[in-house]
Amino acid sequence: MIKHAVTMACAAALGAPLQAESGPAEVPIEAAGPQGPLAGTMLRGSDAQGPVALIIPGSGPTDRDGNSPLGVRAASYRLLAQGLAAEGITTLRIDKRGMFGSAGAVPDANAVTVADYVIDTAAWVKAVRMETGAPCVWLMGHSEGGLVALAAAQEVENLCGVVLIAAAGRPLGEVIKSQLRANPANAPLIEAADAAIDALAAGRRVDVTALPQPLAPLFNPAVQGFLISTFALDPADLAAKAALPMLIVQGGKDIQVALADAERLKAANPGAMLIILPDANHVLKDVAGDSPADNLAAYQAPDLPLSEGLVAGIAAFVRD
């Protein structure tokens, strides 16, 4: 289960799901998938008539709770759902097609494009509206999920608006270039990586056997179709075309997506609201200081609360 894992993920072990000790009950929910059901979890908000939101997960094998076997056990989506439930907001968090509870939806989780995820988003919007009776659904996309939310905003019906959380404001290929350059040790790889990214952005597959060995996982042939579909999209262009209310949330200590990305999205859609959480990292946890080790430690801290102001800021926006 590679699932374009290397685009924006870090390394560690998948933690066990957390269970809320009290509060509203989580209930399983399904939507129609290509060859089998898509699986998710709905958590009802304290206000039966309150807003309803679909949380779209980030890159790689990220599950409905926001955890990944590639290094994330922060449970950020579960904590976000719990926080929003207390604010009267119902959430649906999901497993992507071919993965975890949605493993039966397609035989190969790697054989996917952004357009496929947009189809699944439409199926989820339909399912949760039938379950709740909500007239519309908010899309809350985290990281790569922000790109999916922006693409879905162009064509999915019955949407209330879009919340972009730690979402890139540049094509993913440009983001990866920046991430590679952030580590001086990658200097010998930059020329080859740039050439591969540029080829994929132009719709051409690359021969990984001709690349330096450290780059092979990044450009695994199994995920090149997905990379081509993402590299072709500019989130800022999509944001400019989205005729929906939009909230952009960005952490000041995010080492995967820069504040400049949020600002680019805001510039593309001047009517959008921008919330900056100064101490938040990519998994939405506050980090003291600027130590990379402390930042990454938060990726494996399910007991660490979400960044102060995150839930309240989102709740205020979607309730207005």
C-alpha positions in Angstrom: 0.0 0.0 0.0 2.4 2.7 -1.2 -0.3 5.2 -2.1 1.8 8.2 -3.1 3.2 8.0 0.4 6.4 10.0 -0.1 4.8 13.3 -1.2 4.2 14.9 2.2 4.7 12.2 4.9 7.2 11.5 7.7 8.4 8.2 9.2 7.1 6.3 12.4 4.5 3.8 13.4 0.7 3.9 13.2 -0.8 4.3 16.7 -4.0 2.6 17.8 -7.2 4.6 17.2 -8.2 6.8 20.1 -11.7 6.5 21.6 -13.4 9.4 23.2 -14.3 8.6 26.8 -17.4 10.7 26.6 -19.5 12.8 24.3 -21.4 12.1 21.1 -21.1 8.6 19.7 -19.2 7.9 16.5 -21.1 6.0 13.9 -19.9 4.2 10.8 -21.1 5.5 7.5 -20.6 4.3 3.9 -20.7 5.8 0.4 -20.7 4.2 -3.0 -17.3 3.4 -4.3 -16.2 2.2 -7.7 -16.1 -1.5 -6.9 -17.0 -1.6 -3.2 -18.0 0.8 -0.4 -16.1 3.7 0.9 -15.9 3.8 4.7 -16.0 6.6 7.1 -17.0 7.8 10.6 -19.6 10.4 11.4 -19.6 12.3 14.7 -22.8 14.2 15.3 -22.4 17.7 16.6 -24.2 18.9 19.7 -26.5 21.0 17.5 -28.7 18.7 15.4 -29.3 21.5 13.0 -25.7 22.7 12.9 -23.3 22.6 10.0 -22.0 19.4 8.5 -18.4 19.0 7.3 -16.5 16.4 5.3 -12.8 16.1 6.4 -10.7 15.2 3.4 -7.4 13.5 4.4 -3.9 14.5 3.3 -1.3 12.6 1.3 -0.2 9.0 1.4 -1.8 6.3 3.5 -3.4 8.8 5.9 -6.5 7.2 7.6 -9.7 8.8 8.8 -8.2 9.8 12.1 -5.2 11.6 10.5 -2.7 8.8 11.3 -0.3 7.1 8.9 2.1 4.1 9.1 4.6 6.4 7.5 5.1 8.4 10.7 2.0 10.1 11.9 -0.1 9.2 14.9 -1.2 12.6 16.0 -4.9 11.7 15.6 -5.5 15.3 14.3 -8.7 14.5 12.4 -10.2 12.7 15.3 -9.4 15.5 17.6 -10.7 18.0 15.1 -14.0 16.1 14.8 -14.4 15.9 18.6 -13.7 19.6 19.0 -16.1 20.6 16.3 -18.8 18.3 17.7 -18.6 20.3 20.9 -19.2 23.4 18.8 -22.3 22.0 17.3 -20.8 20.8 14.0 -21.2 17.3 12.6 -18.2 15.8 10.8 -17.5 12.9 8.5 -14.0 11.7 8.3 -13.1 9.1 5.7 -10.7 6.4 4.5 -9.5 7.0 0.9 -10.4 4.5 -1.8 -8.4 1.4 -1.7 -7.2 2.0 1.9 -8.1 0.9 5.4 -11.9 0.6 5.7 -12.2 1.6 2.0 -9.8 -1.2 0.8 -12.6 -2.9 -1.2 -13.5 0.2 -3.2 -10.7 -0.4 -5.7 -8.1 -3.2 -6.1 -5.1 -0.8 -6.3 -5.0 2.3 -4.0 -2.1 3.7 -6.1 -4.1 3.7 -9.4 -5.9 7.0 -8.5 -6.1 10.6 -9.7 -7.3 13.8 -8.2 -10.4 13.4 -10.4 -11.1 10.1 -8.8 -11.0 11.7 -5.3 -13.4 14.4 -6.6 -15.8 11.6 -7.6 -15.5 10.1 -4.1 -16.1 13.5 -2.5 -19.3 13.8 -4.4 -20.4 10.4 -3.2 -19.6 11.3 0.4 -21.5 14.6 0.1 -24.5 12.7 -1.2 -24.2 10.1 1.6 -23.8 12.5 4.5 -26.7 14.7 3.2 -29.0 11.7 3.1 -27.9 10.7 6.6 -28.2 14.2 8.2 -30.7 16.0 6.0 -28.2 18.9 5.7 -28.9 21.2 2.7 -25.2 21.5 2.0 -21.8 20.2 3.2 -18.5 22.0 4.1 -15.3 20.5 2.6 -12.4 20.6 5.0 -9.3 19.6 3.2 -6.0 19.1 5.1 -2.7 19.2 3.2 -3.2 17.3 -0.1 -6.9 17.1 0.9 -7.0 20.9 0.3 -6.2 20.3 -3.4 -8.9 17.7 -3.6 -11.4 20.1 -1.9 -10.5 22.9 -4.3 -10.9 20.6 -7.3 -14.2 19.3 -5.9 -15.4 22.9 -5.4 -15.4 23.3 -9.2 -18.0 20.6 -9.9 -19.5 19.0 -6.8 -23.0 20.2 -6.0 -24.6 21.1 -2.6 -21.4 22.5 -1.0 -21.6 25.2 1.7 -18.0 26.3 1.3 -14.3 25.2 1.6 -11.9 25.1 4.5 -8.3 24.7 3.5 -6.0 23.5 6.4 -2.3 23.5 5.8 -2.9 23.3 2.1 -0.3 24.0 -0.6 -0.8 27.2 -2.6 1.5 26.0 -5.4 1.5 23.0 -7.7 2.7 20.0 -5.7 5.8 19.6 -7.9 6.9 23.1 -6.8 6.2 22.1 -3.1 8.4 19.0 -3.5 11.2 21.0 -5.1 11.1 23.3 -2.1 11.1 20.4 0.4 14.1 18.8 -1.3 16.0 22.1 -1.2 15.3 22.6 2.5 17.8 19.8 3.3 21.4 20.7 2.2 22.2 16.9 1.9 19.9 16.7 -1.1 22.0 19.1 -3.2 23.5 16.3 -5.4 19.9 15.2 -6.2 18.3 18.5 -7.1 19.1 18.5 -10.9 17.7 15.0 -11.4 14.7 15.6 -9.2 13.8 18.9 -10.9 14.0 17.2 -14.3 11.7 14.3 -13.2 9.2 16.7 -11.6 9.1 18.9 -14.8 8.5 15.8 -16.9 5.6 14.6 -14.7 4.2 18.1 -14.7 4.2 18.0 -18.5 2.3 14.6 -18.4 5.3 12.4 -19.1 6.3 9.4 -17.0 9.9 9.0 -15.9 12.3 6.1 -15.9 13.2 5.6 -12.3 16.2 3.4 -13.2 17.9 6.5 -14.6 17.5 8.4 -11.4 19.7 8.5 -8.4 18.7 5.7 -6.1 17.5 8.0 -3.2 14.9 9.5 -5.6 13.4 6.1 -6.7 10.7 6.0 -3.9 9.6 9.5 -4.6 8.9 8.7 -8.3 7.8 5.1 -7.9 6.1 4.1 -11.2 3.1 2.9 -9.2 2.3 6.5 -8.2 3.4 8.4 -11.3 -0.2 8.6 -12.6 -1.3 10.3 -9.4 1.7 12.6 -9.5 0.9 13.7 -13.0 -2.7 14.5 -12.0 -1.6 16.6 -9.1 1.4 18.3 -10.7 -1.0 19.6 -13.4 -3.1 21.5 -11.0 -2.4 24.9 -9.5 -4.2 25.4 -6.2 -4.2 29.1 -6.5 -5.9 28.9 -9.9 -8.6 26.6 -8.4 -9.0 29.0 -5.4 -9.6 31.9 -7.8 -12.3 30.0 -9.6 -14.1 28.7 -6.4 -17.3 30.6 -6.0 -17.9 29.5 -2.5 -17.1 30.9 1.0 -13.5 29.9 1.8 -11.4 29.8 4.9 -7.6 29.3 4.8 -5.9 28.0 8.0 -2.1 27.9 8.2 0.4 27.1 10.9 3.4 29.3 11.4 5.6 26.3 12.3 4.5 24.1 9.4 7.7 22.5 8.0 5.8 21.0 5.0 3.6 23.8 3.7 4.8 27.4 4.0 3.0 30.5 5.1 3.6 31.8 1.6 1.3 29.1 0.3 -1.6 30.3 2.4 -0.8 33.9 1.3 -0.8 32.8 -2.4 -4.3 31.2 -1.9 -5.5 34.3 -0.2 -4.2 36.5 -3.0 -6.0 34.3 -5.5 -9.3 34.6 -3.7 -9.3 38.0 -1.9 -12.7 37.2 -0.4 -11.3 34.2 1.6 -10.7 34.5 5.3 -7.1 33.7 6.5 -6.3 32.4 9.9 -2.7 32.0 10.9 -1.9 29.9 14.0 1.7 31.1 14.9 2.9 28.0 16.7 1.0 25.2 14.8 2.8 22.6 12.8 1.6 20.6 9.8 -0.4 18.1 12.0 -2.1 21.1 13.7 -0.3 20.8 17.0 1.4 23.8 18.7 5.2 23.5 18.9 7.4 25.4 21.4 10.6 26.8 19.8 12.0 26.0 16.3 13.6 22.7 16.9 12.9 20.3 14.0 13.0 17.4 16.4 10.3 18.9 18.6 8.2 19.7 15.6 8.4 16.1 14.3 7.8 14.7 17.8 4.3 16.3 17.7 3.5 14.0 14.7 3.5 11.1 17.2 1.7 12.7 20.1 -2.0 11.8 20.0 -2.4 13.2 23.5 -1.2 16.7 22.5 -4.2 18.9 21.9 -4.8 20.7 18.7 -3.4 24.2 18.2 -5.2 26.8 20.3 -7.7 28.6 18.2 -8.0 26.1 15.5 -11.4 24.6 16.4 -12.9 27.9 17.5 -11.8 29.7 14.3 -13.2 27.0 12.0 -16.4 26.7 14.0 -17.0 30.5 13.9 -16.5 30.6 10.1 -18.8 27.7 9.2 -21.6 28.8 11.6 -21.7 32.4 10.1 
